[in-house]
Amino acid sequence: MNHTPSAAAPERPTPGLPGPTTADGPASRFSKGSAAAVLVCWLLVVFDGYDLIVYGTVQSSLISETGWGLNKATAGTIGSMAFVGMMIGAIFAGRMADSWGRRRTILGCAIVFSIFTILCAFAPSAPVFGVLRLLAGIGLGGLVPSANALVAELVTAKWRSTVATLMMSGVPIGGSIAALVGIQLIPAFGWESMFLVAVVALMVVVPLGVKYLPETLAPASAAGRAARKAAGKGLAVNEPSGFSSLLRAPYLGVSVLFALATIATLFAWYGLGTWLPNLMQLAGYNLGSALTFALALNLGAVAGSVITAWAGTRFGPIPTAIAAAAVAAGALVVLVTGPPVGLVYFMLVLAGVGTHGTQCLIIAAVASHYPGHLRGTALGWALGTGRIGAVAAPQIGGLLLAAGLGVNSNFLAFAGAAAIAAVLLAAVGLKLKSKLSTSPSLTSTGASNV
């Protein structure tokens, strides 16, 4: 399907929404309407971060209060259901965003996530709760690639990396909100209240999306395609889109490397997010200290979003991502040496900067590298396959502990994943340089920006 805007009949802007855009960038300068759309997308990413932490905040309550017969093993399996759903949602929603449009996909995913998250509060049994988490995960997983694809098209190429990176600051911010809200809500209103927070998304954020989100992919009419072909401009009439185009030349090698780098990065980030409090308790710290260590990690992730946004714009997302992944790997190796408490906090901040910052930069690089008709699919592919790392990290961390390998085995595993991500991203950089040297015309797709 070709989504190239028609040259003969320009798309009329929807009333109340930002002005017309193309699949590769905004048609005019960044407007207040575009800023409002970016803010709505950021709020949706905050809910992604909220959902990452919310299950951890209620897990002990589900085991002890529901009478569902859960233990740590079965609770862990249920916890993975949302990640599986996110993987499915990210892969297919990215393709949907390129076919049906960004706006429609984002709103649909937001409604699905909100409804099934709210229903989790009324689940009568563990199997039903797990299915609801899976369905909510599908909606949530589709939000991030679709929102990032839309935002990439609302800003100029110069600011695309910065805005894409700052967008992902919503993940650790949402996670921090879940932890802070849980301290107040669970004792007062029970674990169910944590899932009822999704009412805010359904009643507030979705209506804001209806009002402010534009459609950035203009439908390509037959007349428009004919006019573009006659004018000798733009893409071919039957330009392929979707996975069939993404996973073949000239994109196959880079697409595989981006996916593998995302798997490694999310393994490190989700592994730390899942296991850090427990690891620090096993290392001899009390629960209060363990939670402050987790807070340090998340604050580092927020700072990483800002720092890497600046550095990615100045030095390029790929070189900055390589450096960020290396910093994360080094910081986690230092933790194995048993440093003083002050240095532990600092290393965890660096680990948050490096792991989350690397993922932000990968998203920015993907958004910049692929042309508009493949951007949503490419983001969905990278983030969807990357969820394999998110699903595997909690399981592998638990297996290492069960095998008696100790706390350091987890830190080394997460450090190794970050180091692997750095190597894979270096391979991406070399491959893109090779492409540019052999085919300078590829700069039009955005490769020069990464």
VOGU-3710 file (C-alpha; in Angstrom, 3 decimals, decimal comma):
1> mnhtpsaaap> 0,000/0,000/0,000  1,316/3,391/-0,959  0,728/6,195/1,541  2,433/8,950/-0,384  0,474/12,200/-0,267  -1,222/13,082/-3,487  0,399/15,913/-5,357  -2,793/16,705/-7,183  -5,047/16,908/-4,184  -3,324/17,932/-0,973
11> erptpglpgp> -4,855/16,606/2,218  -7,091/19,055/4,032  -6,328/19,445/7,687  -8,876/18,052/10,121  -10,587/20,893/12,010  -8,987/21,469/15,376  -5,899/19,389/14,523  -2,390/20,380/13,459  -1,824/21,257/9,838  -1,043/18,790/7,058
21> ttadgpasrf> 2,023/16,628/7,339  3,793/14,119/5,143  4,975/10,651/6,030  8,474/11,933/6,399  7,995/15,152/8,270  5,787/18,130/9,012  4,634/20,279/6,172  5,219/23,428/8,175  7,012/24,550/11,277  6,267/22,985/14,659
31> skgsaaavlv> 2,933/24,429/15,769  1,038/24,585/19,040  -1,257/21,893/17,710  1,696/19,623/17,026  3,026/20,306/20,523  -0,342/19,279/21,968  -0,259/16,066/19,935  3,253/15,261/21,177  2,104/15,865/24,761  -0,819/13,452/24,338
41> cwllvvfdgy> 1,534/10,800/22,945  3,890/11,360/25,888  1,007/10,858/28,336  0,249/7,534/26,671  3,898/6,503/27,077  3,579/7,377/30,780  0,868/4,724/31,025  3,295/2,265/29,431  5,715/2,965/32,279  2,917/2,785/34,838
51> dlivygtvqs> 1,932/-0,656/33,608  5,524/-1,905/33,840  5,544/-1,340/37,598  1,887/-1,716/38,586  1,923/-5,518/38,647  4,960/-5,536/40,902  3,171/-3,236/43,360  0,174/-5,585/43,690  1,899/-8,957/43,347  2,168/-9,662/47,082
61> slisetgwgl> -1,482/-8,667/47,551  -2,572/-11,048/44,806  -0,682/-13,885/46,480  -1,906/-13,231/50,022  -5,346/-11,631/49,695  -7,198/-12,986/46,669  -7,516/-16,673/47,546  -6,507/-17,547/43,986  -3,880/-20,022/45,172  -0,988/-18,097/43,646
71> nkatagtigs> 2,643/-18,697/44,574  5,755/-16,883/43,398  6,140/-19,119/40,353  2,563/-18,760/39,111  2,540/-15,056/39,975  5,644/-14,657/37,837  3,940/-16,393/34,930  0,961/-14,048/35,179  3,379/-11,139/35,331  4,836/-12,188/31,973
81> mafvgmmiga> 1,419/-12,209/30,298  1,375/-8,437/29,851  4,851/-8,536/28,253  3,703/-11,228/25,817  0,718/-9,052/24,938  2,999/-6,047/24,454  5,149/-8,060/22,065  2,111/-9,010/19,978  0,699/-5,489/20,067  3,964/-3,779/19,139
91> ifagrmadsw> 4,598/-5,994/16,131  1,133/-5,776/14,607  0,108/-2,268/15,632  3,176/-0,831/13,905  2,011/-2,448/10,683  -1,553/-1,237/11,318  -0,275/2,304/11,860  1,352/2,224/8,423  -1,804/0,807/6,812  -4,736/2,400/8,641
101> grrrtilgca> -3,064/5,539/9,926  -1,304/6,598/13,121  -4,233/8,376/14,755  -6,747/5,559/14,384  -4,261/2,951/15,634  -3,176/5,007/18,657  -6,736/5,708/19,760  -7,788/2,099/19,230  -4,844/0,759/21,236  -5,455/3,282/24,024
111> ivfsiftilc> -9,101/2,219/24,322  -8,199/-1,495/24,349  -5,513/-0,995/27,002  -7,773/1,145/29,203  -10,798/-1,137/29,118  -8,937/-4,386/29,817  -6,804/-2,785/32,533  -9,943/-1,544/34,296  -11,464/-5,024/34,009  -8,415/-6,456/35,814
121> afapsapvfg> -9,785/-4,884/38,994  -12,871/-7,124/38,742  -11,135/-10,383/37,759  -12,690/-13,349/39,623  -9,736/-15,721/39,222  -6,050/-15,920/38,322  -6,633/-17,288/34,769  -9,104/-14,514/33,967  -6,732/-11,919/35,416  -3,898/-13,292/33,270
131> vlrllagigl> -5,997/-13,147/30,091  -7,036/-9,579/30,859  -3,394/-8,614/31,400  -2,525/-10,205/28,054  -5,259/-8,265/26,237  -4,340/-5,020/27,981  -0,716/-5,649/26,990  -1,688/-5,959/23,331  -3,231/-2,491/23,423  -0,377/-1,016/25,411
141> gglvpsanal> 2,285/-2,616/23,227  0,751/-1,012/20,179  0,774/2,465/21,671  4,510/3,099/21,829  5,542/2,349/18,217  2,441/4,064/16,834  2,908/7,142/19,031  6,611/7,359/18,182  5,853/7,043/14,470  3,361/9,892/14,674
151> vaelvtakwr> 5,626/12,131/16,738  8,514/11,543/14,322  6,339/13,029/11,598  5,287/16,093/13,586  8,810/17,453/14,018  11,569/18,332/11,605  14,360/15,837/10,970  16,710/18,021/13,030  14,638/17,558/16,201  13,339/14,052/15,528
161> stvatlmmsg> 15,996/12,318/17,622  15,581/14,738/20,534  11,803/14,518/20,698  11,736/10,721/20,244  14,183/10,342/23,114  12,347/12,756/25,412  9,092/10,962/24,612  10,441/7,827/26,266  11,074/9,694/29,521  7,434/8,854/30,149
171> vpiggsiaal> 8,367/5,219/30,857  10,398/5,755/34,052  8,140/8,634/35,081  5,116/6,354/34,771  6,922/3,656/36,726  7,753/6,103/39,494  4,114/7,241/39,607  2,967/3,627/39,998  5,322/3,064/42,920  4,357/6,303/44,668
181> vgiqlipafg> 0,618/5,890/44,049  0,736/2,296/45,273  2,061/3,375/48,662  -1,118/5,397/49,205  -3,823/3,515/47,314  -3,194/-0,140/48,162  -3,452/0,184/51,971  -6,472/2,467/51,684  -8,456/0,972/48,801  -6,904/-2,404/47,982
191> wesmflvavv> -4,917/-3,709/45,015  -7,893/-3,250/42,676  -7,544/0,532/42,858  -4,202/0,373/41,042  -5,906/-0,888/37,895  -8,805/1,539/38,154  -6,282/4,328/37,529  -6,676/3,393/33,842  -10,018/5,231/34,004  -7,889/8,384/33,669
201> almvvvplgv> -6,570/7,138/30,342  -10,041/6,262/29,076  -11,842/9,375/30,288  -9,127/12,018/29,939  -6,244/11,027/27,647  -8,324/9,309/24,951  -10,643/12,349/24,513  -7,544/14,560/24,338  -6,238/12,258/21,629  -9,483/12,548/19,692
211> kylpetlapa> -9,144/16,325/19,828  -5,434/16,840/19,235  -3,949/13,856/17,389  -3,610/14,457/13,647  -3,302/11,876/10,907  0,158/12,123/9,368  -0,263/9,531/6,616  -2,295/11,023/3,804  -4,322/8,490/1,808  -2,905/7,998/-1,659
221> saagraarka> -5,606/8,137/-4,293  -5,147/6,586/-7,733  -5,242/10,050/-9,291  -2,634/11,281/-6,860  -0,297/8,387/-7,590  -0,708/8,935/-11,317  0,048/12,630/-10,923  3,200/11,909/-8,910  4,369/9,350/-11,455  3,710/11,749/-14,331
231> agkglavnep> 5,665/14,436/-12,513  8,567/12,079/-11,959  8,513/12,725/-8,214  8,361/10,682/-5,043  8,057/6,953/-4,630  7,063/4,325/-7,147  3,368/3,769/-7,670  3,345/0,299/-6,168  5,920/0,840/-3,462  5,705/-2,166/-1,091
241> sgfssllrap> 5,196/-1,692/2,613  4,977/-3,903/5,667  7,216/-6,715/6,840  7,792/-7,989/3,305  9,625/-4,757/2,525  11,206/-4,349/5,960  12,836/-7,775/5,942  14,531/-7,620/2,580  17,174/-5,497/0,869  18,092/-2,782/1,531
251> ylgvsvlfal> 16,666/-2,964/5,073  17,055/-6,615/6,108  20,467/-6,449/7,793  19,782/-3,241/9,697  16,298/-4,428/10,730  17,721/-7,628/12,239  20,481/-5,720/14,055  18,016/-3,184/15,471  15,791/-6,017/16,709  18,674/-7,885/18,376
261> atiatlfawy> 19,995/-4,696/19,982  16,518/-3,964/21,358  16,221/-7,493/22,768  19,559/-7,087/24,562  18,740/-3,589/25,835  15,287/-4,503/27,137  16,742/-7,616/28,773  19,030/-5,382/30,821  16,397/-2,688/31,529  13,498/-4,981/32,405
271> glgtwlpnlm> 15,767/-7,349/34,302  16,927/-4,539/36,550  13,423/-3,150/36,900  12,040/-6,544/37,923  14,773/-7,860/40,191  16,641/-4,883/41,663  14,714/-4,524/44,962  14,915/-8,268/45,578  18,592/-8,396/44,632  19,462/-5,580/47,032
281> qlagynlgsa> 17,553/-7,298/49,839  19,457/-10,509/49,150  22,649/-8,454/49,276  21,803/-7,497/52,859  19,916/-4,207/52,570  16,504/-3,688/54,198  13,368/-3,180/52,129  13,406/0,607/52,499  16,942/0,842/51,175  16,145/-1,616/48,393
291> ltfalalnlg> 13,283/0,584/47,199  15,458/3,692/47,242  17,962/1,829/45,065  15,111/1,165/42,614  14,205/4,857/42,748  17,815/5,743/41,898  17,603/3,486/38,837  14,396/5,159/37,653  15,685/8,670/38,299  18,727/7,746/36,256
301> avagsvitaw> 16,401/6,598/33,486  14,577/9,956/33,537  17,896/11,804/33,471  19,049/9,478/30,710  16,122/10,532/28,541  17,210/14,169/28,783  20,968/13,596/28,518  20,742/11,216/25,580  18,272/13,510/23,817  20,892/16,259/23,832
311> agtrfgpipt> 23,787/13,957/23,006  21,829/12,115/20,312  21,112/15,382/18,526  24,719/16,532/18,787  26,548/13,294/18,017  23,858/11,136/16,395  21,654/8,499/18,058  23,755/5,475/17,084  27,142/6,709/18,418  25,413/8,002/21,559
321> aiaaaavaag> 23,553/4,700/22,026  26,833/2,772/21,805  28,320/4,972/24,511  25,196/4,710/26,702  25,147/0,903/26,485  28,848/0,770/27,366  28,253/3,035/30,385  25,452/0,743/31,595  27,623/-2,355/31,213  30,511/-0,739/33,093
331> alvvlvtgpp> 28,296/0,501/35,928  26,763/-2,945/36,456  30,196/-4,590/36,520  31,268/-2,137/39,236  28,317/-3,296/41,377  29,775/-6,810/41,386  32,840/-5,522/43,262  30,754/-4,584/46,327  31,420/-0,819/46,360  30,404/1,586/49,190
341> vglvyfmlvl> 26,735/2,533/49,408  27,263/5,981/47,898  28,954/4,462/44,867  26,181/1,857/44,572  23,636/4,658/44,197  25,782/6,414/41,600  26,306/3,224/39,597  22,568/2,530/39,602  21,897/6,047/38,326  24,410/5,402/35,531
351> agvgthgtqc> 22,788/2,028/34,840  19,419/3,791/34,487  20,933/6,434/32,208  22,611/3,787/30,081  19,937/1,096/29,749  16,890/3,298/29,271  18,877/5,895/27,344  20,057/3,234/24,897  16,481/2,145/24,234  15,366/5,740/23,682
361> liiaavashy> 18,158/6,236/21,163  17,360/3,011/19,314  13,798/4,266/18,863  15,132/7,610/17,623  17,488/5,857/15,185  14,742/3,608/13,817  12,376/6,563/13,397  15,072/8,452/11,481  16,368/5,621/9,313  13,224/4,268/7,671
371> pghlrgtalg> 10,979/6,113/5,195  7,524/7,206/6,288  5,593/4,289/4,771  7,733/1,822/6,793  8,321/3,826/9,977  5,486/2,399/12,080  6,218/-1,142/10,925  9,923/-0,743/11,715  9,250/0,645/15,192  6,749/-2,127/15,852
381> walgtgriga> 9,248/-4,732/14,645  12,072/-3,457/16,864  9,941/-2,938/19,971  7,881/-6,095/19,432  10,828/-8,441/19,031  12,591/-6,528/21,787  9,898/-7,673/24,210  11,512/-11,106/23,987  14,196/-9,624/26,215  11,534/-8,212/28,540
391> vaapqiggll> 9,848/-11,619/28,862  13,113/-13,528/29,275  14,826/-11,259/31,821  12,577/-12,008/34,844  12,699/-15,717/34,090  16,474/-15,922/33,615  17,118/-13,758/36,671  15,043/-16,148/38,760  16,761/-19,214/37,311  20,196/-17,810/38,124
401> laaglgvnsn> 19,161/-17,210/41,729  17,497/-20,627/41,992  20,709/-22,226/40,752  22,537/-20,704/43,708  24,700/-18,417/41,584  24,002/-15,411/43,789  23,167/-11,763/43,307  26,221/-10,999/41,197  25,135/-13,484/38,531  22,174/-11,217/37,760
411> flafagaaai> 24,270/-8,067/37,577  26,752/-9,811/35,275  23,955/-11,106/33,048  22,452/-7,629/32,694  25,908/-6,101/32,143  26,609/-8,678/29,439  23,338/-7,823/27,696  24,217/-4,107/27,711  27,670/-4,885/26,281  26,116/-7,031/23,545
421> aavllaavgl> 23,771/-4,152/22,700  26,776/-1,840/22,299  28,440/-4,289/19,892  25,247/-4,744/17,857  24,725/-0,991/17,614  28,316/-0,571/16,462  27,479/-3,058/13,696  24,417/-0,955/12,819  26,622/2,132/12,547  29,098/0,371/10,268
431> klksklstsp> 26,323/-0,988/8,080  24,685/2,418/7,694  28,011/4,030/6,822  28,568/1,336/4,219  25,138/2,001/2,742  25,759/5,729/2,538  29,128/5,268/0,883  27,707/2,936/-1,769  24,310/4,641/-2,227  24,270/8,335/-1,270
441> sltstgasnv> 20,588/8,546/-2,244  19,709/6,648/0,944  20,186/9,872/2,863  16,694/10,789/1,781  15,298/8,042/4,026  16,926/9,560/7,040  20,004/7,326/7,293  22,209/10,355/7,447  20,588/11,317/10,709  21,693/8,155/12,533
//
